[in-house]
Amino acid sequence: REVRLVSTGLKWSVLTTNSWRDMLRELQIYVTEQTKDGRPWDGNVPTNYKIKSNTTAEGVDDEEKNLGRWINRQRSLFQAGKLKKERQLDLERIGLKWSVLLTTSWTTMYDGLCAFVEARRKQSPSGVWDGDVPPNYKTNTNPPLSLGRWVHRQRSAQAKGQLKDDQVQKLEMLGLKWFEEGEELAQESTPMSVTSSSTFLHQSVGNQLNGAAEPDAVTSTSEC
């Protein structure tokens, strides 16, 4: 029975003494990949990030190889005061942050936008980006980033004055348009229609006070 169970892939001890160290090495590999272009690591691993070799022959995901969830568990243990001191120091030496800041995720998404813009400029005959990202666009990274939704949130934040000046400057230098094409036309047409209606109302009131016919009435009489 033991041989049969082992042949099916059963592990007698799921959390072995080396499993934590194995995951720490996987984290080191992840950090090396993230910093190979000279950029600093942001101290975070996306929750749904999985190590490439984490699928068994039967196509089943190995929970131990889900690096993002493993990092979340380390943070939970740290916040509860249950993480061993030596493990805490090992993770801090690598650069892990115990709390994820919004500014970090903004930088990650901005880098994704930079890559998107560069690709679009190469594809364009004129070498120019149109300043927009499709609403449902996701990157082909692991894990994929919902870049289209993120750009929409930046536009909303900018319209409400909630976007930092340096972030606004970075996006504008990249060429991002704050309004989508349809929204921009609506913004331009709305004030004109209001002004036109207001002008017509004042003219009508003035004509009535002076005893004159309204413009439509004059036109109608002349045509007859």
C-alpha positions in Angstrom: 0.0 0.0 0.0 2.8 2.4 0.9 4.5 1.8 -2.5 1.2 2.5 -4.3 0.5 5.7 -2.4 4.0 7.0 -3.0 3.7 6.2 -6.7 0.6 8.4 -6.9 2.6 11.3 -5.6 1.4 11.3 -2.0 3.7 13.3 0.4 4.0 11.9 3.9 5.1 15.3 5.2 3.8 18.2 3.3 5.8 20.8 5.2 9.3 19.4 5.4 12.2 21.1 7.1 13.6 22.2 3.8 10.3 23.5 2.3 10.7 27.0 3.8 14.3 27.2 2.5 13.2 26.0 -0.9 10.6 28.7 -1.1 13.1 31.3 0.0 15.4 30.2 -2.8 12.5 30.6 -5.2 11.9 34.1 -3.9 15.6 34.9 -4.5 15.2 33.6 -8.1 12.1 35.8 -8.5 13.9 38.9 -7.3 16.8 38.2 -9.6 14.5 38.1 -12.6 12.7 41.3 -11.5 16.0 43.2 -11.1 17.9 41.9 -14.2 17.3 45.2 -16.1 18.8 47.2 -13.3 15.5 48.2 -11.7 15.1 47.8 -8.0 12.6 45.2 -6.6 9.4 46.7 -5.2 9.5 44.2 -2.3 6.3 42.5 -3.3 5.1 39.3 -5.1 1.6 39.3 -6.7 -0.7 37.0 -4.8 -1.5 34.8 -7.9 2.1 34.5 -9.0 3.1 30.8 -9.4 6.4 29.3 -10.1 6.7 27.9 -13.6 7.4 24.4 -12.4 4.5 24.2 -10.0 2.3 21.9 -12.1 2.4 18.1 -11.5 2.3 15.5 -14.3 -1.4 15.2 -13.6 -1.9 18.9 -14.3 -2.6 19.7 -10.6 -1.2 22.9 -9.1 1.2 22.4 -6.2 0.2 24.7 -3.4 3.8 24.7 -2.1 5.0 26.3 -5.3 2.6 29.2 -5.3 5.1 31.9 -4.4 2.5 34.7 -4.0 0.4 32.9 -1.5 3.5 31.7 0.4 4.6 35.4 0.7 1.1 36.3 2.1 1.5 33.5 4.7 4.8 34.9 5.8 3.3 38.4 6.2 0.4 37.0 8.2 2.8 35.1 10.5 4.9 38.3 10.9 1.9 40.5 11.7 0.7 37.9 14.3 4.2 37.7 15.8 4.6 34.0 14.9 7.3 34.3 12.3 10.7 33.1 13.5 13.2 35.9 13.9 15.8 34.2 11.7 13.2 33.9 8.9 12.1 37.5 9.3 15.7 38.6 8.9 16.3 36.4 5.8 13.2 37.9 4.1 14.2 41.4 5.1 17.7 40.9 3.7 16.2 40.0 0.4 14.1 43.2 0.5 10.6 41.9 1.2 8.2 44.6 2.5 5.8 43.5 5.2 3.1 45.9 3.9 2.4 46.7 0.3 2.2 50.4 -0.5 0.0 51.8 -3.2 2.9 53.8 -4.6 4.7 50.4 -5.3 1.8 49.1 -7.3 1.6 52.4 -9.2 5.2 52.0 -10.2 4.6 48.5 -11.4 1.6 49.5 -13.4 3.5 52.5 -14.8 6.3 50.2 -16.0 3.7 48.1 -17.7 2.3 51.1 -19.4 5.8 52.1 -20.6 6.3 48.7 -22.2 2.8 48.9 -23.8 3.6 52.4 -25.3 7.0 51.3 -26.6 5.4 48.3 -28.3 2.6 50.4 -29.9 5.1 53.0 -31.1 7.1 50.2 -32.9 3.9 48.9 -34.5 2.7 52.4 -35.7 4.0 53.5 -39.1 4.4 57.0 -37.8 6.0 55.8 -34.5 3.4 57.6 -32.5 1.2 56.3 -29.7 -2.4 57.5 -29.7 -2.4 58.1 -26.0 -5.0 55.5 -25.1 -5.2 51.9 -23.8 -8.2 49.6 -24.6 -10.4 49.3 -21.5 -10.1 45.5 -21.2 -6.4 45.3 -22.2 -4.2 43.0 -20.0 -0.5 42.5 -20.3 1.1 39.1 -21.2 3.2 39.1 -18.0 3.0 36.6 -15.2 0.6 37.5 -13.6 -1.2 39.6 -16.2 -1.8 43.3 -15.3 -5.2 44.9 -16.1 -3.6 47.9 -17.7 -6.7 49.3 -19.4 -8.6 49.5 -16.0 -5.6 51.0 -14.3 -5.4 53.8 -17.0 -9.1 54.5 -16.5 -8.5 54.8 -12.7 -5.7 57.3 -13.3 -7.9 59.4 -15.5 -10.7 59.4 -12.8 -8.1 60.3 -10.1 -6.7 63.1 -12.3 -10.2 64.6 -12.9 -10.8 64.7 -9.2 -7.4 66.2 -8.4 -6.3 63.1 -6.5 -3.3 62.2 -8.7 0.1 63.3 -7.4 1.9 65.9 -9.5 4.8 63.7 -10.3 2.5 61.0 -11.4 0.6 63.4 -13.7 3.9 64.6 -15.1 5.1 61.0 -15.8 1.9 60.1 -17.6 1.8 63.3 -19.7 5.5 62.9 -20.7 4.6 59.4 -21.8 1.8 60.8 -24.0 -1.3 59.6 -22.1 -4.5 61.5 -23.0 -6.7 62.3 -20.0 -9.9 61.9 -22.0 -10.8 59.1 -24.3 -11.9 60.3 -27.8 -15.6 60.0 -27.1 -15.3 61.7 -23.7 -13.3 64.5 -25.2 -15.9 65.3 -27.8 -18.6 65.2 -25.1 -16.6 67.6 -23.0 -16.3 70.0 -25.9 -19.9 69.9 -27.1 -21.6 70.3 -23.8 -20.6 73.9 -23.0 -21.4 74.9 -26.6 -24.9 73.6 -26.4 -25.5 75.2 -23.0 -24.2 78.6 -24.3 -26.3 78.4 -27.4 -29.5 77.6 -25.5 -28.8 80.4 -23.0 -28.2 82.9 -25.9 -31.4 81.9 -27.6 -33.4 82.3 -24.4 -32.1 85.8 -23.8 -32.9 86.8 -27.4 -36.4 85.5 -27.1 -37.1 87.4 -23.9 -35.6 90.5 -25.4 -37.8 90.3 -28.5 -40.9 89.7 -26.4 -40.2 92.8 -24.3 -39.6 94.9 -27.4 -42.8 93.6 -29.0 -40.9 92.0 -31.8 -41.5 88.6 -33.3 -39.2 85.7 -32.4 -36.6 84.7 -35.0 -38.6 81.6 -36.1 -41.7 83.7 -36.7 -39.8 86.2 -38.8 -38.2 83.5 -40.9 -41.6 81.8 -41.4 -43.2 85.1 -42.6 -40.4 85.9 -45.0 -40.6 82.4 -46.5 -44.3 82.9 -47.1 
